[in-house]
Amino acid sequence: MVYTRDDLPAPAVDIIDIGLSDHRLLRWSSSLLRPTPIYMTSVRRCWRSFDPDLFRTDLLASTLCDVQSHNDLDSDVLALLYDSTIIGLLDRQVSARSVTCRRRPSSLWFDDECRMAKRNVRRQERAARREGSLASSSSSAATAWRAQRRAYFELLQRKQHTYWTERVDADQSHPCRLWRSFDELLGRGRPPPPDIDAT
């Protein structure tokens, strides 16, 4: 017997006699389509190229720092002037751009230490690419990147192992919660995406 979802067609099951025993081999095709990925677009700035001294100089020369021109302005116009001046100065130095990223759920054990280690790996990778090929054995930046990446993977394995060990130990006296932990560890019974509503 083969169980499928209600929204999928019933599979055609072939019964094959392999001639070894009184058992039969069942063969059928299943739809293994992955869910459609969800992409999010956000506006970001390249803050690495931000120069605080240049920004301060431009800000002092702007109308925002001209106190004489603020006498006849009310609070709403002053707030508008502040926003437009700051955004204009930032756009001149670090322009905003739209970035589209795929939304992925983070693992429960992926904490701030993992995020910082991931940023360091990305930084080392960019530095190594500027010097040449990542496969180069003579590049010191590529060597540093490989060492940082290896340490990052070891950190991920250690964090994952520690998280699940502590969770299983904590749920030992509660069988229901322990089975839920196993289901979550094995990827079974994941909740639907939050953007799916009743309609």
C-alpha positions as CSV (number, residue, x, y, z in Angstrom):
1,M,0.0,0.0,0.0
2,V,1.3,3.5,-1.0
3,Y,0.1,6.6,0.8
4,T,0.2,10.0,-1.0
5,R,-1.2,13.5,-0.4
6,D,-4.8,14.3,-1.5
7,D,-3.6,16.9,-4.0
8,L,-1.3,14.4,-5.8
9,P,-2.5,11.8,-8.4
10,A,-2.6,8.2,-7.3
11,P,0.7,6.6,-8.4
12,A,0.8,3.6,-10.7
13,V,2.4,0.8,-8.6
14,D,4.2,-2.1,-10.4
15,I,4.5,-5.4,-8.6
16,I,7.7,-7.1,-9.6
17,D,8.5,-10.7,-8.8
18,I,12.3,-10.9,-8.4
19,G,12.2,-14.7,-7.9
20,L,14.1,-14.8,-4.6
21,S,11.3,-15.4,-2.1
22,D,7.5,-15.0,-1.7
23,H,8.1,-11.2,-1.3
24,R,7.4,-8.8,-4.2
25,L,9.1,-5.6,-5.2
26,L,6.9,-2.5,-5.4
27,R,7.9,0.2,-7.8
28,W,6.3,3.6,-8.4
29,S,7.1,7.2,-9.4
30,S,6.7,10.1,-7.0
31,S,6.7,13.8,-7.5
32,L,9.7,15.2,-5.6
33,L,9.3,18.8,-6.6
34,R,10.8,21.2,-4.1
35,P,8.8,24.2,-2.9
36,T,9.2,27.4,-4.8
37,P,11.9,29.5,-3.1
38,I,10.9,32.8,-1.6
39,Y,13.0,35.9,-2.4
40,M,13.0,39.2,-0.5
41,T,14.2,42.5,-1.8
42,S,15.8,45.0,0.5
43,V,17.7,48.3,0.1
44,R,21.3,48.3,1.4
45,R,24.3,50.6,1.3
46,C,28.0,49.6,1.0
47,W,29.1,51.0,4.4
48,R,32.7,49.9,3.9
49,S,33.2,52.9,1.5
50,F,31.7,55.3,4.0
51,D,34.1,58.2,5.0
52,P,33.0,59.8,8.3
53,D,35.4,62.8,7.8
54,L,34.0,63.5,4.4
55,F,30.4,63.1,5.6
56,R,31.1,65.5,8.5
57,T,32.6,68.1,6.2
58,D,29.6,67.9,3.8
59,L,27.2,68.0,6.7
60,L,28.7,71.2,8.1
61,A,28.5,72.8,4.7
62,S,24.8,71.8,4.2
63,T,21.7,73.9,5.0
64,L,21.0,71.6,8.0
65,C,23.8,73.3,9.9
66,D,22.9,76.8,8.8
67,V,21.0,78.0,11.9
68,Q,20.1,81.3,10.4
69,S,17.8,79.6,7.8
70,H,15.8,77.7,10.5
71,N,14.1,80.7,12.1
72,D,10.9,80.5,10.0
73,L,10.6,76.8,9.8
74,D,8.2,74.6,11.8
75,S,9.0,71.2,13.3
76,D,7.5,69.2,10.3
77,V,9.6,71.1,7.8
78,L,12.7,70.8,10.0
79,A,12.2,67.0,10.2
80,L,11.8,66.9,6.5
81,L,14.9,68.9,6.0
82,Y,16.9,66.6,8.3
83,D,15.8,63.5,6.5
84,S,16.4,64.9,3.0
85,T,19.8,66.3,3.9
86,I,21.1,63.1,5.5
87,I,19.8,60.9,2.7
88,G,21.2,63.2,0.1
89,L,24.6,63.2,1.7
90,L,24.6,59.4,2.0
91,D,23.4,58.9,-1.6
92,R,26.3,61.0,-2.8
93,Q,28.9,58.9,-0.8
94,V,27.3,55.4,-0.4
95,S,24.4,55.1,-2.8
96,A,21.6,52.8,-1.9
97,R,20.9,49.7,-4.0
98,S,18.3,47.0,-4.1
99,V,19.5,43.5,-3.2
100,T,17.4,40.4,-3.7
101,C,18.2,37.4,-1.4
102,R,16.6,34.1,-1.0
103,R,14.9,33.7,2.4
104,R,16.2,30.7,4.3
105,P,15.2,29.7,7.8
106,S,18.1,29.7,10.2
107,S,18.9,26.7,12.4
108,L,18.2,27.1,16.1
109,W,21.8,26.6,17.0
110,F,23.1,29.2,14.5
111,D,24.0,32.0,17.0
112,D,25.9,35.3,16.9
113,E,29.3,33.5,17.1
114,C,28.4,31.5,13.9
115,R,27.3,34.7,12.1
116,M,30.5,36.5,13.0
117,A,32.6,33.5,11.9
118,K,30.7,33.4,8.6
119,R,31.4,37.1,8.0
120,N,35.1,36.5,8.7
121,V,35.1,33.7,6.1
122,R,33.4,35.9,3.5
123,R,35.9,38.7,4.3
124,Q,38.9,36.4,3.9
125,E,37.4,35.0,0.6
126,R,37.1,38.5,-0.9
127,A,40.7,39.3,0.1
128,A,41.9,36.0,-1.5
129,R,39.9,36.6,-4.7
130,R,41.6,40.1,-5.0
131,E,45.0,38.4,-5.0
132,G,44.1,35.7,-7.5
133,S,42.7,32.2,-7.6
134,L,41.4,30.6,-4.5
135,A,43.1,27.4,-5.5
136,S,46.5,29.0,-5.4
137,S,48.8,27.4,-2.9
138,S,51.3,30.3,-2.9
139,S,48.8,33.0,-1.9
140,S,48.9,33.9,1.8
141,A,45.3,35.2,1.6
142,A,44.0,32.0,0.0
143,T,45.8,30.0,2.7
144,A,44.2,32.2,5.4
145,W,40.8,31.8,3.8
146,R,41.1,28.0,3.8
147,A,42.1,27.9,7.4
148,Q,39.3,30.3,8.4
149,R,36.7,28.2,6.4
150,R,37.9,25.0,8.1
151,A,37.5,26.6,11.5
152,Y,34.1,27.8,10.5
153,F,32.9,24.3,9.6
154,E,34.3,22.9,12.8
155,L,32.4,25.6,14.7
156,L,29.2,24.7,13.0
157,Q,29.6,21.0,13.7
158,R,30.4,21.8,17.4
159,K,27.4,24.1,17.8
160,Q,25.0,21.7,16.2
161,H,26.3,18.7,18.3
162,T,26.1,20.7,21.5
163,Y,22.6,22.1,20.8
164,W,21.1,18.7,20.0
165,T,22.9,16.9,22.9
166,E,21.7,19.4,25.4
167,R,18.1,19.3,24.0
168,V,17.9,15.5,24.0
169,D,19.3,15.4,27.6
170,A,16.7,18.0,28.7
171,D,13.8,16.1,27.1
172,Q,14.8,12.6,28.4
173,S,12.1,12.6,31.0
174,H,9.4,13.9,28.6
175,P,8.9,11.3,25.8
176,C,6.5,13.5,23.7
177,R,9.0,16.4,23.7
178,L,11.8,14.0,23.0
179,W,10.1,12.6,19.9
180,R,9.3,16.2,18.7
181,S,13.1,16.9,19.1
182,F,13.9,13.8,17.0
183,D,11.4,14.9,14.4
184,E,12.9,18.4,14.2
185,L,16.4,16.9,14.1
186,L,15.5,14.7,11.2
187,G,13.6,17.4,9.4
188,R,10.2,15.7,9.8
189,G,7.0,17.6,10.5
190,R,8.3,21.1,9.7
191,P,5.7,23.9,10.0
192,P,4.5,25.5,6.8
193,P,6.0,28.9,5.8
194,P,4.5,31.8,7.8
195,D,3.2,33.6,4.7
196,I,0.6,30.8,4.1
197,D,-2.8,31.8,5.6
198,A,-6.2,30.1,5.7
199,T,-7.3,31.4,2.3
